[in-house]
Amino acid sequence: MEKKTKDNLPLIVIFGRTNVGKSTLFNCLIEKQQAIISDIEGTTRDSNIGRFGWRDKEFELIDTGGIMDLKFLTDKGKNVDQIDEKVQIQARDYLKRADFILFLVDTRAGILPQDNQMALFLKKRKELLKKTLLVANKADSPKLRNEVFEFNKLNIGEPLPVSATNGSGTGDLLDIVIERTADYLPSKKDVSRVNTLKISEKENKNFVFLHGFKRTKKVIDPLEWLNKELDNKENFYEELPSPSAPDLKEQMQYVLDNAVIDKNTTIITHSLGSILALKLLEQNNFKIKRLIMIAPSMQTLKFVDEKIREEIKDYGDGKYNFRKIRKLVDEVIIFQDIKDPIVLPEDAESLTKNLNADLVKMEAPVKHFNCKECDDVLKKIEQHITGEDDIKVCILGQPNVGKSSLLNKILGYERVIVSDVAHTTREPQDTETEYKGNKITLIDTAGISKRGTKTKGLQKYGIEKSLKALKKSDIAILVVDVNKTLTHQDQKIVQEIVDRKKSFIVVANKWDLVEERDVKVHKEYIYGKLPFCKWAEIHFTSALSGSKVDKIMDLVLELYNERKIRVSDTVLSAFMKRLIQMHKPSRGKGTVKPRIFSFKQLDIDPPYFEIRIGSKDDLHFSYLNYIENRLREKFGFKGTPIAMYVRKNKQIHGKHGN
């Protein structure tokens, strides 16, 4: 095997016995809580894979499962039916591929027999020893750091004290990694794709977050969530003064005193923070990289709820030199909640036009984006900043339906451990690959059993991470055993997929074991059990034999493109006119026959459509289903959810409609 990753990055492997803190160090270096951390021995089974950057260099990092029996490292273990044995075989293979090895020991526990055995294993293999650094973890205090010299007895080099929990010593560790892997580091032209947001160029990024003010303590500013995800040591994220009674000049002076704003800055605002950003630019001539405004409130004194917002006038009066501001910003992006009770749609559209901005319309997880779970916003922000548009595919299902086998067969090698024991996979496993020129991340998740999130212990953590992985994905693959009946838990998983508006493939696995292979009959059964997602694609395969597995990636690409379909307003207007001629709109409540004034697409990925009706009209849900079905017939949207938003005209006294 070649040592380099597909992006030609040095491969760093964390190696050591169980419970020395390998997963904690892994999470610390990649700056994400990816690996599950627990005091339970053998928590990590499948090796976690991540990336980290240091001093403008990028690396791939492997967190291996704890070694419990050294015979498997020496190729003497041949029986690999047990999970623990497979964990160790996988760790051994990564050691052979490594460019550099971090041999982790536990300062608190001291030298244990297994540490001695592993050190002996390394010393007998000079090709491994010369690329190994002894790291003494859990050196959380000066007293403990003085005790690391005990590990000199292992005779594999000077131990480096670190604390993966609080991060102390990791800077020195990374400096050594840079020095010892200098011969392996690729030149910039050799790295095919680099995530400039999260990894190697993070030092050149500067994020400034500007809040709106909070009317109640229950409102959670989404910038708290975004700041955590867009982590950068130089981030300006301080609570602005007077959050309940804002004064523009006071707020502006506070930002000027505390934030660093330069040509590399991305300013991200929420709600009234957009006013502050525009006034900062207008009055101070800051030249910045990017302005991202989430639910910008700034112009109209009378909002959707018909209340007068006097604070808007006091907070900037809605007048700006847009031409001047636009010259100071390379890129402007506006995020609008299509069901926002505060910001009028025409305000967002007017602001977009004035600033020549990209307008991203979406349904916020909580109105006005007043929450931290803004995964869709985060994903779109990352796409704008990095220029990357990778496809994330989440593989879900109950235990033992063949999720891990399917992933391994797609990749062509044993990336994750496969066993008949339920819950072998405990944490989502991200694997990046390329297919037909597209960058795809495949995520194998923990099996969601009948008890679902009520499960306890490590299984519960795995399931929670599975659902979090789903939120950040574009496409969900639900793997089911076609030989078994679909259960209530399968339906609940599907509901999670539908609620999060993910494109959807049902992979009916173990098709080779079916005696009467009637595709039509089995499709009717699956759709009958899952009637609320008859738009989902169904694919019959066998992960064991590999039958038709190769078609799944083609289907993934097809569905991803279907998420991107955009239909022009002119075409949709003609389309709706034809529909109304064929079938008049059905009313919901009331006695007035509903009238459709316009029909247009708000956004893609996933596709959102807006139907504008009269102020007193009510459209029956069955007519929305009728429109959706005709949309699919005419334009596609294969395997993709379609969101419909009904917007009523403003009510004008004495008139109906406009």
Secondary structure, 3 states (H helix, E strand, C coil): CCCCCCCCCCEEEEECCCCCCHHHHHHHHHCCCCCCCCCCCCCCCCCEEEEEEECCEEEEEEECCCCCCHHHCCCCCCCCCCHHHHHHHHHHHHHHHCCEEEEEEECCCCCCHHHHHHHHHHHCCHHHHCCEEEEEECCCCHHHHCCHHHHHHHCCCCCEECCCCCCCCHHHHHHHHHHHCCCCCCCHHHCCCCCCCCCCCHHHCEEEEECCCCCCCCCCCHHHHHHHHCCCCCCECCCCCCCCCCCHHHHHHHHHHHCCCCCCEEEEEECCHHHHHHHHHHHHCCCEEEEEEECCCCCCCECCCCCECHHHHHCCCCCCCHHHHHHCEEEEEEEEECCCCCCCHHHHHHHHHHHCCEEEEECCCCHHHCCCCCHHHHHHHHHHHHCCCCEEEEEECCCCCCHHHHHHHHHCCCCCCCCCCCCCCCCCEEEEEEECCEEEEEEECCCCCCCHHHCCHHHHHHHHHHHHHHHCCCEEEEEEECCCCCCHHHHHHHHHHHHCCCEEEEEEECHHHCCCCCHHHHHHHHHHHCHHHCCCEEEECECCCCECCHHHHHHHHHHHHHHCCCCCHHHHHHHHHHHHHHCCCCECCCCCCCCEEEEEEEECCCCEEEEEECCCCCECHHHHHHHHHHHHHHHCCCCCCCEEEEEECCCCCCCCCC
